[in-house]
């Protein structure tokens, strides 16, 4: 649980107001019925020297969860 909180914190502090989007690299649900995307932030063009930024988890609704696939870009609201 501490790891999820840390990753989420790193994700939010790495985002500025102009770039709050990331690529979905995993989707999962919890036993309590919550839905999450694991995101990786990729500001700017990806090159061999810029392989992406920090990532984190985003809790989403079931409808949002069902409408996105791994590899899609998701933007925080």
C-alpha positions in Angstrom: 0.0 0.0 0.0 2.9 2.4 0.8 4.3 1.7 -2.7 1.0 2.7 -4.4 0.8 5.9 -2.3 4.4 6.8 -3.2 4.0 6.1 -6.9 0.7 8.1 -6.9 2.4 11.0 -5.1 5.4 11.0 -7.6 2.9 10.9 -10.5 1.0 14.0 -9.3 4.1 16.0 -8.5 5.7 15.2 -11.9 2.6 16.6 -13.7 2.2 20.3 -14.4 -1.1 21.8 -15.4 -0.4 21.6 -19.1 0.5 17.9 -19.2 -1.6 15.6 -17.0 -1.8 12.7 -19.4 -0.1 9.4 -19.5 -0.1 6.1 -21.4 -2.0 3.3 -19.8 0.4 0.4 -19.1 -1.8 -1.7 -16.9 -5.5 -1.9 -15.8 -6.7 -3.6 -12.6 -9.5 -3.8 -10.2 -9.5 -4.4 -6.4 -11.5 -6.8 -4.4 -13.5 -3.8 -3.0 -14.7 -2.9 -6.5 -12.4 0.0 -7.4 -10.9 0.5 -10.9 -7.4 1.7 -11.6 -5.1 2.5 -14.5 -1.3 2.4 -14.1 0.0 5.3 -16.1 3.4 6.4 -17.4 3.9 10.1 -18.1 5.6 10.8 -21.4 6.2 14.5 -21.8 7.5 15.5 -25.2 8.7 13.2 -27.9 10.1 9.8 -26.9 13.7 9.3 -28.0 16.5 7.0 -26.8 17.5 9.7 -24.4 14.0 10.5 -23.3 12.2 7.2 -22.5 9.5 8.7 -20.4 8.8 10.2 -17.1 7.3 9.2 -13.8 4.1 7.2 -13.5 1.4 6.4 -11.1 -2.1 5.0 -10.6 -5.4 6.7 -11.3 -8.7 5.6 -9.8 -11.4 5.7 -12.5 -15.1 4.7 -12.8 -16.2 1.4 -14.3 -17.4 3.2 -17.4 -14.0 4.9 -17.9 -12.2 1.6 -17.2 -14.2 -0.2 -19.8 -13.7 2.5 -22.4 -9.9 2.6 -22.4 -7.4 -0.1 -23.4 -3.7 -0.7 -22.4 -1.6 1.6 -24.6 -4.3 4.3 -24.8 -3.5 7.8 -23.5 -5.5 8.9 -20.5 -5.7 12.4 -19.2 -6.6 13.3 -15.6 -9.6 15.5 -15.2 
